[in-house]
């Protein structure tokens, strides 16, 4: 089976005759007829009924035509994207848990490129989607965290997806809340003090396994919990309900504004603190693009880390 044969097939079906397709494609009718007969022989499939007025699709041929069109149009899209290097846009995509510092790094990356020559995508999404996006090459990089609680199941999940985790920074839990919250002026906040306020957590879909949670200390038993699916809603709930969430404490005030504060989480014997190891994931044995390297440089800057001289992700 060849792309040329699929092109002939689609054109014949559109014209309703071999002669019409030959005229449309500027090739001889015997050439088209031979190509289709060879395709039918290879597939052991009668694609067309031939009659005096032209051709019609057999039921099996109609089914095959649908798949052939999908394949041929994908081929055309691929050729359109890559045949002219001078006009082809380079692409970069990153998927992440809901981190404002990572969004800020993406902003800095986008500002450093001529957007008429590049196409960028950023996806703040659920943990499993971050993993599947990188696994399926929808995104070059994924940003998430590991902790003592989720380390084993997450490592297993990453390994099964042929992904590798690269750590960037370690930090302990902070309580993130509205600056007018009754507890916002305290130097540290304990789990017991939070009992009267709703804990806010990002929704993880039907699969709500604890190890997919974006919030550290996800195994605690929270008296009140509300789940949301985006950062804007989360911030609104902090103001409207005096809600809070647990985070890394690394916040981009430029993006989130000065209305919110991060207060250290005060551990207790019944509720110890834990360490978040924030990092990025990428496919095993895959070289980072130049844009991927630039994004990680910007991300390290947002995290207050020194730039690295060696090639990142290799």
HELIX and SHEET records of a PDB file:
HELIX    1   1 UNK A    3  UNK A   15  1                                  13    
HELIX    2   2 UNK A   18  UNK A   25  1                                   8    
HELIX    3   3 UNK A   29  UNK A   43  1                                  15    
HELIX    4   4 UNK A   59  UNK A   82  1                                  24    
HELIX    5   5 UNK A  100  UNK A  111  1                                  12    
HELIX    6   6 UNK A  127  UNK A  135  1                                   9    
HELIX    7   7 UNK A  151  UNK A  160  1                                  10    
HELIX    8   8 UNK A  192  UNK A  194  5                                   3    
HELIX    9   9 UNK A  210  UNK A  212  5                                   3    
HELIX   10  10 UNK A  231  UNK A  241  1                                  11    
HELIX   11  11 UNK A  253  UNK A  256  1                                   4    
HELIX   12  12 UNK A  290  UNK A  302  1                                  13    
SHEET    1   A 2 UNK A  48  UNK A  51  0                                        
SHEET    2   A 2 UNK A  54  UNK A  57 -1                                        
SHEET    1   B 5 UNK A 118  UNK A 124  0                                        
SHEET    2   B 5 UNK A  90  UNK A  96  1                                        
SHEET    3   B 5 UNK A 141  UNK A 146  1                                        
SHEET    4   B 5 UNK A 275  UNK A 283 -1                                        
SHEET    5   B 5 UNK A 163  UNK A 172 -1                                        
SHEET    1   C 4 UNK A 188  UNK A 190  0                                        
SHEET    2   C 4 UNK A 260  UNK A 266  1                                        
SHEET    3   C 4 UNK A 174  UNK A 178 -1                                        
SHEET    4   C 4 UNK A 244  UNK A 247 -1                                        
SHEET    1   D 2 UNK A 199  UNK A 202  0                                        
SHEET    2   D 2 UNK A 225  UNK A 228  1                                        
END                                                                             
